[in-house]
Structure formats: structure tokens, C-alpha cells
Amino acid sequence: MFADSSTIGLTIKQRQAIELIVKGKTDAEVAKEIGSARSTINRWRNQDPKFKESLEARLTSLLLKKCNQRTEEAKIVAALLQKRLSKKTYYFVLNWFQSELAAAREETTEAVQKEFAATVVSSLNSAVFSLM
């Protein structure tokens, strides 16, 4: 279970709920797994400032982790591309990816997290192929 300073003051059930929510479970699924009512999960998500703050911190942490994973993937792709592309094209692609990464790191919403994870690598591939 994820534990850091943002989870101080939360109950064990609230910490479990956060982990299940970030894994994509619905409020009903979370409630069933932790033995609470769905309305309780909904109340935590919408009215409990500490729960909302902790959930946002966890989502942000996961987004940054995903960004770092994508950075490592991009470095591998860039190393492979460097052998096939001109230096100018290589640096264009590398700078483009770094700007995408910086923009994604500034966002903390769940929608951006999902979109970033699904599109950055495919966008990188599209950009590279359009330059060839």
C-alpha cells in the first residue's frame, strides 16, 4: 500500500480506497472490496479534503512515474533513431518529446494521466515517420 506524508491522517480503509481508485476501480467496486458503502467512497472523494488531497498526490505520483518511464523509452527510441536520422531531425524529435513531457508533468488530472500514457509514444512515432 502506498504511504507517504499525504496519507497521514487517513484511515486504513481510506488508504486502501485510494489504491483501488488509482487502479481504475469504480466507487461500487472499491466499497465492496474494503467493506464500506458506495456512498462513503463518494463522500470521501467529494467532501473529504484530506482524502481528495491524498488521492491527487497519488495520481500525480503515478503520472510522474509514467512520465519517467516514457522518458526512458524515449531515450531508447532516440538512440535507435539517431542511427537512422540526420542530426537536425534527431534533435527536433528529441526536443519535441521533451516539451511534451514537460507539459504532461505540469498536469495532475486523471484524464491527462490516461491520455499521456496512451498517446506520447504513438505521437513520437508519428512525428518521426512524418519526417522521413
Phi, psi and omega in degrees: 000140180289128177219127174207190184296338180286344181261000177297131180094356177265151176283166177300318179297321178294320177295318177297319180299318179300314180298321180289322179296315181291343175274359175097009180288148176282167178301320180296318179294319179298312181303314180297316183293325183261357177077038177234171177279150178300324180297330177293314179298316179299317179297315178303313183295327187254340186232351182260104184302320181293319178296313180300317179297316181293320178296316179297319178297320180293316178297319178297318178300316179293322178298314180295322177298316179296320177299316179295322176296317180294326177298316179296319177297318181295324178297321178294313179299317181297320179297320178291319181291327183303329180286337185254339185253158173294160181301318181298313180295318179302312181290328175299311181297316180297315179295321178300312181297318180297323178291322176297318180296316180298318179296318180294324180293334179285341181269149179230005184280153179298322180298318179294321179302312180295316181296316180299312182300326185274335191246335188299313182294318179294325177293320177299314178299317180299316180298318181295313182292330178288338180273346183278000000 
